[in-house]
Amino acid sequence: MFNPNDIREQFPILDSKVYGRPLIYLDNAATTQKPRCVIDAISEAYCTINANVHRGVHHLSQVATERFEEARRTVRRFINAPDSRQIIFTRGTTESINLIASSFGDTFLKEGDQVIISTMEHHSNIVPWQLLRERIGIEIKIIPLKADATLDVEAYKELFTERTRLVSLTHVSNVLGCTNPVKECIDIAHSHGVPILIDGAQSTPHIKVDVQALDADFFVFSGHKMYGPTGIGVLYGKEQWLEQMQPYHGGGEMIQTVKFEKTTFNELPYKFEAGTPDYIGAIALGKAIEFIEHVGIENIAAHEHSLTQYALERLSEVDNMRIIGCPDGSAVSLLVGDIHPADLGTLLDRLGIAIRTGHHCAQPLIDHLGIPGTVRASFALYNTKDEVDILVEGIKRVARMFA
């Protein structure tokens, strides 16, 4: 049976104290804490197999290469990609989206072509397209939100034209906590012959992802949000697109032959992995995925959904409480009366409660909602209802101070 208290024992940092109080860590949408197995995997790799991959005939290099490629196969299995060649290691979701904006954009887009994104996107799914707009003159079209702050799918359907070349959409909003109907959005895009990128940074750690069932053309996520190390992420892409796209970076490993007159590029996935990769990070990400699989992604999803629903029930007890959006996953954004989010977050921190405040790298969404920002509590498999109770009592205490 799933027991978060047993799981907590595997996360050393959760024993910490903040200002003399037990740490209540509720900032998991920003980054998750790391279990001992991931921490140990990093240490063990550096201590026993550290050598540059793919480039050496000696034993350490061969073992490191196998472990690196084993991690790629683990990622492939986890998201049910057809082939490991379609799994590209990056520094995270942000670099993955930038890679697509640059490589796909330079290969397939020209002045006047259109890319569709939504009002609720993270900056990492806005700014790369703006840079592409500045560079080649594309048009960015925005999917609006309905009155309840959910995606307006009917309006989305009307955005397609003969110049639409790509859709880029978040799976789960990092602010609103809502899960978008991405399968429906993918099917709509494909009915127009348009490929679609799904930002899975906020979904992959929490719910089962099957890229073949979704039929996503591209799917991206970050290791550090799913109990893995920082600085490692994944780009999955359909082979038909990856084969045609130009490399994002140039250098070692991504080449087949180099002459001063011309360079030919390596096969997938190495064409997009220039330089020495973060093979230690990839190995640790593989261990994090195995940890998730051992706990069970269905168990994690059920536990976090239960926590979110319990949090919504308890938060309803707070006077002048305003829940932002329609959270259905593992994050809740809120405002309390006229208390500024930064003030509420700072005072909760003095109680040992770590939450996130501000615009959450989604300024256009915050502007659309007409608010200064939010306080966001986001849950992971190691959080408990007792911690939710401490959060709610902390908010009540701060609210009384401002009253």
SULBELHU-V890626 format. One record per residue. SS is DSSP state (H for helix, E for strand, L for the rest). Layout:
# SULBELHU-V890626
SS ; SS
This chain:
# SULBELHU-V890626
L ; L ; L ; H ; H ; H ; H ; H ; L ; L ; L ; H ; H ; H ; H ; L ; E ; E ; L ; L ; E ; E ; L ; E ; E ; L ; E ; L ; L ; L ; L ; L ; L ; L ; L ; H ; H ; H ; H ; H ; H ; H ; H ; H ; H ; H ; H ; H ; L ; L ; L ; L ; L ; L ; L ; L ; L ; L ; H ; H ; H ; H ; H ; H ; H ; H ; H ; H ; H ; H ; H ; H ; H ; H ; H ; H ; H ; H ; H ; L ; L ; L ; L ; H ; H ; H ; E ; E ; E ; E ; L ; L ; H ; H ; H ; H ; H ; H ; H ; H ; H ; H ; H ; H ; H ; H ; H ; H ; L ; L ; L ; L ; L ; E ; E ; E ; E ; E ; L ; L ; L ; L ; H ; H ; H ; L ; H ; H ; H ; H ; H ; H ; H ; H ; H ; H ; L ; L ; E ; E ; E ; E ; E ; L ; E ; L ; L ; L ; L ; L ; E ; L ; H ; H ; H ; H ; H ; L ; L ; L ; L ; L ; L ; E ; E ; E ; E ; E ; E ; E ; L ; E ; L ; L ; L ; L ; L ; L ; E ; L ; L ; H ; H ; H ; H ; H ; H ; H ; H ; H ; H ; L ; L ; L ; E ; E ; E ; E ; E ; L ; L ; L ; L ; L ; L ; L ; L ; L ; L ; L ; H ; H ; H ; H ; L ; L ; L ; E ; E ; E ; E ; E ; L ; H ; H ; H ; L ; L ; L ; L ; L ; L ; E ; E ; E ; E ; E ; L ; H ; H ; H ; H ; L ; L ; L ; L ; L ; L ; L ; L ; L ; L ; L ; L ; E ; E ; E ; E ; L ; L ; L ; L ; E ; E ; E ; L ; L ; L ; L ; H ; H ; H ; L ; L ; L ; L ; L ; L ; H ; H ; H ; H ; H ; H ; H ; H ; H ; H ; H ; H ; H ; H ; H ; H ; H ; L ; H ; H ; H ; H ; H ; H ; H ; H ; H ; H ; H ; H ; H ; H ; H ; H ; H ; H ; H ; L ; L ; L ; L ; L ; E ; E ; E ; E ; L ; L ; L ; L ; L ; L ; E ; E ; E ; E ; E ; E ; L ; L ; L ; L ; H ; H ; H ; H ; H ; H ; H ; H ; H ; H ; L ; L ; E ; E ; L ; E ; E ; E ; L ; L ; L ; L ; H ; H ; H ; H ; H ; H ; H ; L ; L ; L ; L ; E ; E ; E ; E ; E ; L ; L ; L ; L ; L ; L ; H ; H ; H ; H ; H ; H ; H ; H ; H ; H ; H ; H ; H ; H ; H ; H ; H ; H ; L
